[in-house]
Amino acid sequence: MVLALCSDGDADAKDLPERLLTHSRSPYVHRVTLYDETGEAVSPEDFELRPWSPSATCGKCHPYETVGGGWHFNAGNAQVDPGRPGEPWILTDLVTGTQLPLSRRGWPGTYKPEQVGVTPWEMVQRFGRHLPGGGVGEPGAEEFAGPEARWQLSGPMEIDCLACHSLDRRYDHVARARQIEQQNLKWIPTVTSGIGTVRGAAKNLPADYDPLFNPDASQFGGPSIEYDDALFDANERVFFDISRRMSPERCYFCHTTRHAGDRAPERWEIDRDVHLAAGMICVDCHRNGLDHAIVRGYEGEPSSGDTPSSVHTLSCRGCHYGVDSDSGTRQSESVRGGRLGAPQADHPGLPPVHFEKLSCTTCHGGPLPTGRTRSVETSMAHGLGLASRHRGEELPPFIEEPVFLRDEDGVYTPHRILWPAFWGRLGEGAIQPIAPESVRHSAGEVLGGRARANPGQWQPLTEDEIAQTLKMLGQQGDDASEPVYVHGGAVYELDGNGEQLIARDHPQAAPYAWPFAHDVRPAARSLGAGGCAECHGDGSPFHFARVAIRGPAALGDAEGRPMHELQGKDAAELRAWAWSFRFRGWLKWTGFAASGVVGLVLLVYLLQGVGRVLRALGREE
Amino acid sequence: MFGLISIAALSLTLVACVVHALATAGDRREAGGDSRPPEASRARRALDRCNAVAYVVLAASVLVLGWTGLVGAGFAGRALTGYPLLVHVGLGGVFGVALAVVAVLRAECCRFRPGASSGEPGFGTGRKLLFWVIAALGLAALLSTMCMMLPVFGTHDQRRLLEVHRYGGLLVLTATLGHVYLTFRSGRG
């Protein structure tokens, strides 16, 4: 989109008079010269071949700093409103039984990476596979260092504009993961775009390697480039087939979800989102300007621009019904919906209270609820998109959906949840997580066997292993704090004898939940289309489905908790409601019969009264 | 908005009752116990008892419906949910039956007759008028909410029906309060 904006009459572009603009809705043909990180043109004929740099190449027309402030890149910016909770990065360690939600945005329930010693370098190494670059991939000077950081050799992981905007089916997301493994960060765009091939790895370079003295890194096994000459024209320019309207498949590399486990449907059984099936694409709703502040699309979303109504009419309700122009709330409908021909559904028979208590996605988004929540895998959490021999196995982190919880406005919304599992030290009421590496080191041989096993041999942590590890951590900690293991909604610690595990509640053991919206189902497949009892019946999944409590240890309640517990709803009240629905039919008959009788009495006496008046008038005449 | 209107309507009703009580205090003393009905047949007495029971049930259900509707939702400007809604819906059926019975049994007594403006003893013009208000608006409140249960009306129409139910219900409540007051004042049902 960055590149394509060059061809568009974007409002932001008026501030950039020195840049080349077309102001046409016809896409600009991006036949461009590549530039390296220093701004020098790249030619396949160069003696010393350098990787091309998106910041220098795309940034010629599209200001890199502006783009870099966008939602996909600004997690570390404290000035940015984090909005409603979103999917976190999950620090997963099979050996220590860790699944900890991380976010630099500070969403409640998540932990900042630095709290568990995860540096920007490690963030990139762990999660860069599904990062489009920028942000944590371009750390500031204060974040640059780290015990294992090798930024001076790897270079920064710049925003790879093509990761989202390329229409070329040869664009290779998986190559990004491979290059990150090789620590070839600044070579990523060269490889993923297919313009060049990179051999060697920056990780082979000695820590004191200096390219000024030894330009040929390949002597040390470092990266070397071979550009594909055929992709360069006679003027040494390359053609980028890009668009601001990229295929959903581009988005899906990082935003795929799939159900896991025995109950997971086959791929052919799953319908696409109804909007995609209708021919729309993700960016029809999730729009952005040059600042790349992508509309997340929920009601009440904060808007950084001066056109909040444009943002608010891109939520479900805003688009289909219209919303209040300033707040984007559901109270008023002063701004028209119907964008892109969005139909306004009638919802016959659905009492209006449902529109106050439920988000649209409760009935239309995600999978229909069943008696038990489903295990779900995501690209970000499980590295979907990358080939693995362990895809058929259910491995941590364990995410469950759909869990219908109330958001901060009290509106029910489908959520995915993760029960955090981590080791920590409990002191002064708060648990400070311990980095998995520290736990491995402290636990020694207790978890040593696990460290040597491959993922296919993974087994949940046992109570004995947890107790032993807590003992080891206790021997190494201070007196002011106590080692604990958080798992499945409880905190586990050793009893007074230091032998048995005891569990107790703690706010930090609560599940981290984030709302989700897709895939959207059509009306006929929505929750409630089969009648009121789908939600209000006794034992209905909406309130009574078991929310699985799953983590990397064999601890806790295998049955899970009923949904109403997490919703904070009284089961007796829900059952009373369900019970009352048995008589709903009678109530309707009684109500209509009574209405008929009263109506008849009124009609009879009204007619008598009218007749008397008419007779009186007749007598007067 | 509805919350404010509710408070205003109930306050006005209360004030009207107090003003009326003060204004008619002398008349009531004069009336004394002269308003007792004449001796009636056994069947008539049974019918009267039935009438009285239905009236009490109607008045009680209206008061509880008003309480749950206004305290549970109307005053706070939020939707009615939970136990208050459960009670509201359950008593709605009772209200409907009681209204039908009272309408049938009392309609004749509450007919406006030319030349008998003060009506029968105990059934003054005010009570007659309020009876017909309760019957008409009770029907509106009842029918609007019943229609909302049918898979016929869309969101826009449902909202209108809800407004009819709210305001109809509020007026039924105020009319019932007035009717109960007048009934107590007259000393007979």
Interface residues (C-beta under 8 A of the other chain):
Chain A: A345 D346 H347 P348 G349 L350 P351 P352 V353 F355 E356 K357 E573 A576 W577 S580 R584 W586 L587 K588 T590 G591 F592 A593 A594 S595 V597 V598 G599 V601 L602 V604 Y605 Q608 G609 R612 A616
Chain B: R78 A79 L80 T81 G82 Y83 L86 V89 G90 G92 G93 G96 V97 L99 A100 A103 V104 A107 R111 F112 P114 W132 A135 A136 G138 L139 L142 L143 T145 M146 M148 M149 L150 P151 V152 F153 G154 T155 H156 Q158 R159 L162
